[in-house]
Each structure stands twice: as structure tokens, then as C-alpha cells.
Amino acid sequence: MSEKSEKIIIMHGFEKPEILQLMRVVKENFQGEELIFASTTPTSLTWKVQDLIEELKSEHEEFKKIKAAKLQNNHSNNQNESEK
């Protein structure tokens, strides 16, 4: 593992409100950490753990890129609005 690896939390058997509560509590206690949250699916339950972790990391990187692009787009839109 790398020196600063992501922490991955895989949840199974939780209802959506419980998942949201767990995520909130973990984020509060691990501020500044790179966290990946996932809940199991029928498909993911059949995967090797190593394969699942690699897939979660890959998805996480894609989500980060999408979020960064949205933030950049919002920043550009706000800048354009203030120039009017």
C-alpha cells in the first residue's frame, strides 16, 4: 500500500438513513482524510476483495474528476454573472 492510501468503508445490510448517519459520523471523525464509502450490491458480493477495492478506487477518482469539473463550471458561471 502507498503511504497515504484512501480509507475504504464497505457497508452491508444497512438502510439508507443508517448509511447516511454512518457517513456523517465517520466524516466528522476523519476530517481531512481521503474516504471512500460503498455499500454492497449483489454483484459486488461475488467479487474478490482486492478487485472490489480497485474498482472502488477507480470510481472514486472518476467522481472526484466530475466534482472538480462541476466546481470549475460553477466558479466560471459565478464569475460571468458578477461581470454583468
PDB file as gemmi writes it, atoms N, CA and C in Angstrom:
CRYST1    1.000    1.000    1.000  90.00  90.00  90.00 P 1                      
ATOM      1  N   MET A   1       0.835  -1.192   0.000  1.00  0.00           N  
ATOM      2  CA  MET A   1       0.000   0.000   0.000  1.00  0.00           C  
ATOM      3  C   MET A   1       0.871   1.244   0.000  1.00  0.00           C  
ATOM      4  N   SER A   2       0.323   2.316  -0.546  1.00  0.00           N  
ATOM      5  CA  SER A   2       1.058   3.570  -0.563  1.00  0.00           C  
ATOM      6  C   SER A   2       1.034   4.204   0.824  1.00  0.00           C  
ATOM      7  N   GLU A   3       1.909   5.196   1.015  1.00  0.00           N  
ATOM      8  CA  GLU A   3       1.996   5.854   2.320  1.00  0.00           C  
ATOM      9  C   GLU A   3       0.670   6.476   2.722  1.00  0.00           C  
ATOM     10  N   LYS A   4       0.029   7.168   1.793  1.00  0.00           N  
ATOM     11  CA  LYS A   4      -1.236   7.846   2.084  1.00  0.00           C  
ATOM     12  C   LYS A   4      -2.313   7.211   1.223  1.00  0.00           C  
ATOM     13  N   SER A   5      -2.863   6.097   1.680  1.00  0.00           N  
ATOM     14  CA  SER A   5      -3.889   5.430   0.894  1.00  0.00           C  
ATOM     15  C   SER A   5      -5.267   5.857   1.382  1.00  0.00           C  
ATOM     16  N   GLU A   6      -6.226   5.677   0.501  1.00  0.00           N  
ATOM     17  CA  GLU A   6      -7.593   6.001   0.855  1.00  0.00           C  
ATOM     18  C   GLU A   6      -8.101   5.003   1.891  1.00  0.00           C  
ATOM     19  N   LYS A   7      -8.964   5.491   2.738  1.00  0.00           N  
ATOM     20  CA  LYS A   7      -9.647   4.608   3.679  1.00  0.00           C  
ATOM     21  C   LYS A   7     -10.980   4.242   3.025  1.00  0.00           C  
ATOM     22  N   ILE A   8     -11.276   2.941   3.003  1.00  0.00           N  
ATOM     23  CA  ILE A   8     -12.477   2.463   2.329  1.00  0.00           C  
ATOM     24  C   ILE A   8     -13.395   1.811   3.350  1.00  0.00           C  
ATOM     25  N   ILE A   9     -14.636   2.273   3.364  1.00  0.00           N  
ATOM     26  CA  ILE A   9     -15.648   1.725   4.262  1.00  0.00           C  
ATOM     27  C   ILE A   9     -16.703   1.051   3.391  1.00  0.00           C  
ATOM     28  N   ILE A  10     -16.842  -0.259   3.541  1.00  0.00           N  
ATOM     29  CA  ILE A  10     -17.845  -1.012   2.793  1.00  0.00           C  
ATOM     30  C   ILE A  10     -18.930  -1.429   3.777  1.00  0.00           C  
ATOM     31  N   MET A  11     -20.158  -1.015   3.486  1.00  0.00           N  
ATOM     32  CA  MET A  11     -21.282  -1.282   4.389  1.00  0.00           C  
ATOM     33  C   MET A  11     -22.200  -2.334   3.769  1.00  0.00           C  
ATOM     34  N   HIS A  12     -22.725  -3.180   4.629  1.00  0.00           N  
ATOM     35  CA  HIS A  12     -23.614  -4.243   4.168  1.00  0.00           C  
ATOM     36  C   HIS A  12     -24.773  -4.374   5.148  1.00  0.00           C  
ATOM     37  N   GLY A  13     -25.982  -4.412   4.613  1.00  0.00           N  
ATOM     38  CA  GLY A  13     -27.156  -4.663   5.437  1.00  0.00           C  
ATOM     39  C   GLY A  13     -27.754  -3.428   6.088  1.00  0.00           C  
ATOM     40  N   PHE A  14     -27.263  -2.250   5.753  1.00  0.00           N  
ATOM     41  CA  PHE A  14     -27.776  -1.016   6.349  1.00  0.00           C  
ATOM     42  C   PHE A  14     -28.850  -0.403   5.466  1.00  0.00           C  
ATOM     43  N   GLU A  15     -29.815   0.237   6.107  1.00  0.00           N  
ATOM     44  CA  GLU A  15     -30.823   1.011   5.387  1.00  0.00           C  
ATOM     45  C   GLU A  15     -30.222   2.366   5.027  1.00  0.00           C  
ATOM     46  N   LYS A  16     -30.797   3.041   4.026  1.00  0.00           N  
ATOM     47  CA  LYS A  16     -30.247   4.311   3.550  1.00  0.00           C  
ATOM     48  C   LYS A  16     -30.057   5.338   4.666  1.00  0.00           C  
ATOM     49  N   PRO A  17     -31.043   5.543   5.565  1.00  0.00           N  
ATOM     50  CA  PRO A  17     -30.818   6.522   6.644  1.00  0.00           C  
ATOM     51  C   PRO A  17     -29.641   6.141   7.546  1.00  0.00           C  
ATOM     52  N   GLU A  18     -29.451   4.853   7.772  1.00  0.00           N  
ATOM     53  CA  GLU A  18     -28.322   4.395   8.586  1.00  0.00           C  
ATOM     54  C   GLU A  18     -26.994   4.657   7.873  1.00  0.00           C  
ATOM     55  N   ILE A  19     -26.982   4.425   6.570  1.00  0.00           N  
ATOM     56  CA  ILE A  19     -25.769   4.683   5.783  1.00  0.00           C  
ATOM     57  C   ILE A  19     -25.400   6.155   5.864  1.00  0.00           C  
ATOM     58  N   LEU A  20     -26.384   7.024   5.683  1.00  0.00           N  
ATOM     59  CA  LEU A  20     -26.122   8.464   5.742  1.00  0.00           C  
ATOM     60  C   LEU A  20     -25.617   8.879   7.116  1.00  0.00           C  
ATOM     61  N   GLN A  21     -26.192   8.309   8.163  1.00  0.00           N  
ATOM     62  CA  GLN A  21     -25.750   8.612   9.527  1.00  0.00           C  
ATOM     63  C   GLN A  21     -24.310   8.135   9.744  1.00  0.00           C  
ATOM     64  N   LEU A  22     -24.014   6.924   9.316  1.00  0.00           N  
ATOM     65  CA  LEU A  22     -22.645   6.398   9.443  1.00  0.00           C  
ATOM     66  C   LEU A  22     -21.641   7.268   8.690  1.00  0.00           C  
ATOM     67  N   MET A  23     -22.009   7.665   7.486  1.00  0.00           N  
ATOM     68  CA  MET A  23     -21.115   8.507   6.693  1.00  0.00           C  
ATOM     69  C   MET A  23     -20.846   9.831   7.400  1.00  0.00           C  
ATOM     70  N   ARG A  24     -21.890  10.423   7.944  1.00  0.00           N  
ATOM     71  CA  ARG A  24     -21.753  11.699   8.653  1.00  0.00           C  
ATOM     72  C   ARG A  24     -20.802  11.558   9.843  1.00  0.00           C  
ATOM     73  N   VAL A  25     -21.002  10.514  10.645  1.00  0.00           N  
ATOM     74  CA  VAL A  25     -20.179  10.298  11.842  1.00  0.00           C  
ATOM     75  C   VAL A  25     -18.720  10.034  11.458  1.00  0.00           C  
ATOM     76  N   VAL A  26     -18.510   9.196  10.459  1.00  0.00           N  
ATOM     77  CA  VAL A  26     -17.139   8.878  10.046  1.00  0.00           C  
ATOM     78  C   VAL A  26     -16.448  10.129   9.501  1.00  0.00           C  
ATOM     79  N   LYS A  27     -17.142  10.894   8.655  1.00  0.00           N  
ATOM     80  CA  LYS A  27     -16.546  12.116   8.097  1.00  0.00           C  
ATOM     81  C   LYS A  27     -16.167  13.102   9.196  1.00  0.00           C  
ATOM     82  N   GLU A  28     -17.017  13.220  10.230  1.00  0.00           N  
ATOM     83  CA  GLU A  28     -16.720  14.125  11.344  1.00  0.00           C  
ATOM     84  C   GLU A  28     -15.453  13.702  12.074  1.00  0.00           C  
ATOM     85  N   ASN A  29     -15.237  12.407  12.183  1.00  0.00           N  
ATOM     86  CA  ASN A  29     -14.110  11.885  12.953  1.00  0.00           C  
ATOM     87  C   ASN A  29     -12.840  11.660  12.134  1.00  0.00           C  
ATOM     88  N   PHE A  30     -12.932  11.781  10.836  1.00  0.00           N  
ATOM     89  CA  PHE A  30     -11.770  11.589   9.966  1.00  0.00           C  
ATOM     90  C   PHE A  30     -11.642  12.757   8.990  1.00  0.00           C  
ATOM     91  N   GLN A  31     -11.799  13.970   9.513  1.00  0.00           N  
ATOM     92  CA  GLN A  31     -11.705  15.160   8.668  1.00  0.00           C  
ATOM     93  C   GLN A  31     -10.328  15.246   8.028  1.00  0.00           C  
ATOM     94  N   GLY A  32     -10.321  15.610   6.764  1.00  0.00           N  
ATOM     95  CA  GLY A  32      -9.066  15.730   6.039  1.00  0.00           C  
ATOM     96  C   GLY A  32      -8.555  14.422   5.460  1.00  0.00           C  
ATOM     97  N   GLU A  33      -9.221  13.330   5.769  1.00  0.00           N  
ATOM     98  CA  GLU A  33      -8.819  12.016   5.240  1.00  0.00           C  
ATOM     99  C   GLU A  33      -9.525  11.758   3.911  1.00  0.00           C  
ATOM    100  N   GLU A  34      -8.875  11.009   3.064  1.00  0.00           N  
ATOM    101  CA  GLU A  34      -9.472  10.573   1.804  1.00  0.00           C  
ATOM    102  C   GLU A  34     -10.314   9.337   2.118  1.00  0.00           C  
ATOM    103  N   LEU A  35     -11.638   9.496   2.087  1.00  0.00           N  
ATOM    104  CA  LEU A  35     -12.556   8.414   2.455  1.00  0.00           C  
ATOM    105  C   LEU A  35     -13.349   7.957   1.240  1.00  0.00           C  
ATOM    106  N   ILE A  36     -13.525   6.659   1.139  1.00  0.00           N  
ATOM    107  CA  ILE A  36     -14.373   6.078   0.104  1.00  0.00           C  
ATOM    108  C   ILE A  36     -15.436   5.250   0.816  1.00  0.00           C  
ATOM    109  N   PHE A  37     -16.695   5.551   0.519  1.00  0.00           N  
ATOM    110  CA  PHE A  37     -17.812   4.810   1.096  1.00  0.00           C  
ATOM    111  C   PHE A  37     -18.472   3.979   0.003  1.00  0.00           C  
ATOM    112  N   ALA A  38     -18.883   2.778   0.359  1.00  0.00           N  
ATOM    113  CA  ALA A  38     -19.604   1.927  -0.584  1.00  0.00           C  
ATOM    114  C   ALA A  38     -20.536   1.020   0.197  1.00  0.00           C  
ATOM    115  N   SER A  39     -21.628   0.677  -0.451  1.00  0.00           N  
ATOM    116  CA  SER A  39     -22.492  -0.353   0.127  1.00  0.00           C  
ATOM    117  C   SER A  39     -22.498  -1.520  -0.854  1.00  0.00           C  
ATOM    118  N   THR A  40     -22.678  -2.684  -0.318  1.00  0.00           N  
ATOM    119  CA  THR A  40     -22.618  -3.878  -1.151  1.00  0.00           C  
ATOM    120  C   THR A  40     -23.810  -3.949  -2.098  1.00  0.00           C  
ATOM    121  N   THR A  41     -23.573  -4.631  -3.192  1.00  0.00           N  
ATOM    122  CA  THR A  41     -24.621  -4.944  -4.164  1.00  0.00           C  
ATOM    123  C   THR A  41     -24.552  -6.450  -4.404  1.00  0.00           C  
ATOM    124  N   PRO A  42     -25.587  -7.020  -5.001  1.00  0.00           N  
ATOM    125  CA  PRO A  42     -25.496  -8.454  -5.315  1.00  0.00           C  
ATOM    126  C   PRO A  42     -24.249  -8.780  -6.143  1.00  0.00           C  
ATOM    127  N   THR A  43     -23.882  -7.902  -7.058  1.00  0.00           N  
ATOM    128  CA  THR A  43     -22.692  -8.130  -7.877  1.00  0.00           C  
ATOM    129  C   THR A  43     -21.418  -8.010  -7.057  1.00  0.00           C  
ATOM    130  N   SER A  44     -21.310  -6.944  -6.256  1.00  0.00           N  
ATOM    131  CA  SER A  44     -20.064  -6.729  -5.505  1.00  0.00           C  
ATOM    132  C   SER A  44     -19.809  -7.839  -4.488  1.00  0.00           C  
ATOM    133  N   LEU A  45     -20.867  -8.483  -4.026  1.00  0.00           N  
ATOM    134  CA  LEU A  45     -20.694  -9.574  -3.063  1.00  0.00           C  
ATOM    135  C   LEU A  45     -19.993 -10.788  -3.673  1.00  0.00           C  
ATOM    136  N   THR A  46     -19.969 -10.866  -4.993  1.00  0.00           N  
ATOM    137  CA  THR A  46     -19.322 -12.004  -5.652  1.00  0.00           C  
ATOM    138  C   THR A  46     -17.865 -11.716  -6.018  1.00  0.00           C  
ATOM    139  N   TRP A  47     -17.421 -10.481  -5.834  1.00  0.00           N  
ATOM    140  CA  TRP A  47     -16.066 -10.081  -6.236  1.00  0.00           C  
ATOM    141  C   TRP A  47     -15.036 -10.443  -5.181  1.00  0.00           C  
ATOM    142  N   LYS A  48     -13.797 -10.624  -5.635  1.00  0.00           N  
ATOM    143  CA  LYS A  48     -12.680 -10.726  -4.704  1.00  0.00           C  
ATOM    144  C   LYS A  48     -12.508  -9.351  -4.077  1.00  0.00           C  
ATOM    145  N   VAL A  49     -12.123  -9.321  -2.819  1.00  0.00           N  
ATOM    146  CA  VAL A  49     -11.972  -8.042  -2.112  1.00  0.00           C  
ATOM    147  C   VAL A  49     -10.983  -7.131  -2.839  1.00  0.00           C  
ATOM    148  N   GLN A  50      -9.870  -7.670  -3.281  1.00  0.00           N  
ATOM    149  CA  GLN A  50      -8.868  -6.860  -3.981  1.00  0.00           C  
ATOM    150  C   GLN A  50      -9.458  -6.215  -5.233  1.00  0.00           C  
ATOM    151  N   ASP A  51     -10.236  -6.973  -5.996  1.00  0.00           N  
ATOM    152  CA  ASP A  51     -10.861  -6.436  -7.209  1.00  0.00           C  
ATOM    153  C   ASP A  51     -11.874  -5.353  -6.859  1.00  0.00           C  
ATOM    154  N   LEU A  52     -12.639  -5.578  -5.810  1.00  0.00           N  
ATOM    155  CA  LEU A  52     -13.630  -4.597  -5.376  1.00  0.00           C  
ATOM    156  C   LEU A  52     -12.950  -3.300  -4.950  1.00  0.00           C  
ATOM    157  N   ILE A  53     -11.876  -3.405  -4.190  1.00  0.00           N  
ATOM    158  CA  ILE A  53     -11.151  -2.217  -3.735  1.00  0.00           C  
ATOM    159  C   ILE A  53     -10.612  -1.437  -4.930  1.00  0.00           C  
ATOM    160  N   GLU A  54     -10.046  -2.120  -5.897  1.00  0.00           N  
ATOM    161  CA  GLU A  54      -9.528  -1.436  -7.090  1.00  0.00           C  
ATOM    162  C   GLU A  54     -10.651  -0.730  -7.842  1.00  0.00           C  
ATOM    163  N   GLU A  55     -11.799  -1.376  -7.961  1.00  0.00           N  
ATOM    164  CA  GLU A  55     -12.948  -0.766  -8.638  1.00  0.00           C  
ATOM    165  C   GLU A  55     -13.445   0.458  -7.868  1.00  0.00           C  
ATOM    166  N   LEU A  56     -13.520   0.351  -6.555  1.00  0.00           N  
ATOM    167  CA  LEU A  56     -13.970   1.484  -5.740  1.00  0.00           C  
ATOM    168  C   LEU A  56     -13.011   2.665  -5.864  1.00  0.00           C  
ATOM    169  N   LYS A  57     -11.716   2.393  -5.876  1.00  0.00           N  
ATOM    170  CA  LYS A  57     -10.730   3.465  -6.053  1.00  0.00           C  
ATOM    171  C   LYS A  57     -10.901   4.139  -7.411  1.00  0.00           C  
ATOM    172  N   SER A  58     -11.102   3.334  -8.435  1.00  0.00           N  
ATOM    173  CA  SER A  58     -11.279   3.861  -9.785  1.00  0.00           C  
ATOM    174  C   SER A  58     -12.533   4.734  -9.868  1.00  0.00           C  
ATOM    175  N   GLU A  59     -13.637   4.237  -9.320  1.00  0.00           N  
ATOM    176  CA  GLU A  59     -14.881   5.013  -9.306  1.00  0.00           C  
ATOM    177  C   GLU A  59     -14.701   6.304  -8.523  1.00  0.00           C  
ATOM    178  N   HIS A  60     -13.998   6.227  -7.406  1.00  0.00           N  
ATOM    179  CA  HIS A  60     -13.767   7.401  -6.567  1.00  0.00           C  
ATOM    180  C   HIS A  60     -13.006   8.477  -7.347  1.00  0.00           C  
ATOM    181  N   GLU A  61     -11.991   8.068  -8.094  1.00  0.00           N  
ATOM    182  CA  GLU A  61     -11.221   9.020  -8.907  1.00  0.00           C  
ATOM    183  C   GLU A  61     -12.113   9.675  -9.959  1.00  0.00           C  
ATOM    184  N   GLU A  62     -12.994   8.896 -10.576  1.00  0.00           N  
ATOM    185  CA  GLU A  62     -13.918   9.455 -11.569  1.00  0.00           C  
ATOM    186  C   GLU A  62     -14.872  10.456 -10.924  1.00  0.00           C  
ATOM    187  N   PHE A  63     -15.408  10.120  -9.746  1.00  0.00           N  
ATOM    188  CA  PHE A  63     -16.303  11.042  -9.040  1.00  0.00           C  
ATOM    189  C   PHE A  63     -15.580  12.338  -8.684  1.00  0.00           C  
ATOM    190  N   LYS A  64     -14.309  12.231  -8.279  1.00  0.00           N  
ATOM    191  CA  LYS A  64     -13.532  13.425  -7.944  1.00  0.00           C  
ATOM    192  C   LYS A  64     -13.353  14.314  -9.173  1.00  0.00           C  
ATOM    193  N   LYS A  65     -13.105  13.707 -10.332  1.00  0.00           N  
ATOM    194  CA  LYS A  65     -12.955  14.477 -11.567  1.00  0.00           C  
ATOM    195  C   LYS A  65     -14.260  15.182 -11.929  1.00  0.00           C  
ATOM    196  N   ILE A  66     -15.372  14.474 -11.795  1.00  0.00           N  
ATOM    197  CA  ILE A  66     -16.678  15.058 -12.100  1.00  0.00           C  
ATOM    198  C   ILE A  66     -16.967  16.219 -11.155  1.00  0.00           C  
ATOM    199  N   LYS A  67     -16.696  16.022  -9.871  1.00  0.00           N  
ATOM    200  CA  LYS A  67     -16.932  17.068  -8.878  1.00  0.00           C  
ATOM    201  C   LYS A  67     -16.064  18.289  -9.163  1.00  0.00           C  
ATOM    202  N   ALA A  68     -14.801  18.068  -9.498  1.00  0.00           N  
ATOM    203  CA  ALA A  68     -13.893  19.179  -9.802  1.00  0.00           C  
ATOM    204  C   ALA A  68     -14.375  19.945 -11.029  1.00  0.00           C  
ATOM    205  N   ALA A  69     -14.846  19.230 -12.041  1.00  0.00           N  
ATOM    206  CA  ALA A  69     -15.350  19.881 -13.252  1.00  0.00           C  
ATOM    207  C   ALA A  69     -16.591  20.710 -12.937  1.00  0.00           C  
ATOM    208  N   LYS A  70     -17.485  20.177 -12.105  1.00  0.00           N  
ATOM    209  CA  LYS A  70     -18.685  20.921 -11.719  1.00  0.00           C  
ATOM    210  C   LYS A  70     -18.318  22.172 -10.936  1.00  0.00           C  
ATOM    211  N   LEU A  71     -17.367  22.047 -10.004  1.00  0.00           N  
ATOM    212  CA  LEU A  71     -16.931  23.207  -9.229  1.00  0.00           C  
ATOM    213  C   LEU A  71     -16.321  24.261 -10.138  1.00  0.00           C  
ATOM    214  N   GLN A  72     -15.514  23.830 -11.090  1.00  0.00           N  
ATOM    215  CA  GLN A  72     -14.900  24.762 -12.039  1.00  0.00           C  
ATOM    216  C   GLN A  72     -15.973  25.453 -12.866  1.00  0.00           C  
ATOM    217  N   ASN A  73     -16.957  24.691 -13.312  1.00  0.00           N  
ATOM    218  CA  ASN A  73     -18.048  25.238 -14.109  1.00  0.00           C  
ATOM    219  C   ASN A  73     -18.854  26.247 -13.292  1.00  0.00           C  
ATOM    220  N   ASN A  74     -19.163  25.906 -12.041  1.00  0.00           N  
ATOM    221  CA  ASN A  74     -19.901  26.824 -11.170  1.00  0.00           C  
ATOM    222  C   ASN A  74     -19.102  28.089 -10.919  1.00  0.00           C  
ATOM    223  N   HIS A  75     -17.799  27.950 -10.714  1.00  0.00           N  
ATOM    224  CA  HIS A  75     -16.932  29.105 -10.486  1.00  0.00           C  
ATOM    225  C   HIS A  75     -16.944  30.018 -11.712  1.00  0.00           C  
ATOM    226  N   SER A  76     -16.850  29.425 -12.899  1.00  0.00           N  
ATOM    227  CA  SER A  76     -16.870  30.202 -14.139  1.00  0.00           C  
ATOM    228  C   SER A  76     -18.199  30.912 -14.313  1.00  0.00           C  
ATOM    229  N   ASN A  77     -19.299  30.214 -14.014  1.00  0.00           N  
ATOM    230  CA  ASN A  77     -20.626  30.819 -14.127  1.00  0.00           C  
ATOM    231  C   ASN A  77     -20.786  31.973 -13.152  1.00  0.00           C  
ATOM    232  N   ASN A  78     -20.311  31.797 -11.920  1.00  0.00           N  
ATOM    233  CA  ASN A  78     -20.402  32.862 -10.921  1.00  0.00           C  
ATOM    234  C   ASN A  78     -19.570  34.064 -11.335  1.00  0.00           C  
ATOM    235  N   GLN A  79     -18.420  33.823 -11.909  1.00  0.00           N  
ATOM    236  CA  GLN A  79     -17.551  34.905 -12.363  1.00  0.00           C  
ATOM    237  C   GLN A  79     -18.225  35.666 -13.503  1.00  0.00           C  
ATOM    238  N   ASN A  80     -18.833  34.941 -14.424  1.00  0.00           N  
ATOM    239  CA  ASN A  80     -19.530  35.575 -15.543  1.00  0.00           C  
ATOM    240  C   ASN A  80     -20.704  36.410 -15.056  1.00  0.00           C  
ATOM    241  N   GLU A  81     -21.437  35.917 -14.068  1.00  0.00           N  
ATOM    242  CA  GLU A  81     -22.573  36.652 -13.512  1.00  0.00           C  
ATOM    243  C   GLU A  81     -22.118  37.945 -12.848  1.00  0.00           C  
ATOM    244  N   SER A  82     -20.999  37.907 -12.145  1.00  0.00           N  
ATOM    245  CA  SER A  82     -20.527  39.099 -11.436  1.00  0.00           C  
ATOM    246  C   SER A  82     -19.989  40.147 -12.403  1.00  0.00           C  
ATOM    247  N   GLU A  83     -19.628  39.727 -13.610  1.00  0.00           N  
ATOM    248  CA  GLU A  83     -19.121  40.669 -14.608  1.00  0.00           C  
ATOM    249  C   GLU A  83     -20.238  41.399 -15.330  1.00  0.00           C  
ATOM    250  N   LYS A  84     -21.468  40.937 -15.202  1.00  0.00           N  
ATOM    251  CA  LYS A  84     -22.610  41.563 -15.901  1.00  0.00           C  
ATOM    252  C   LYS A  84     -23.024  42.850 -15.248  1.00  0.00           C  
TER     253      LYS A  84                                                      
END                                                                             
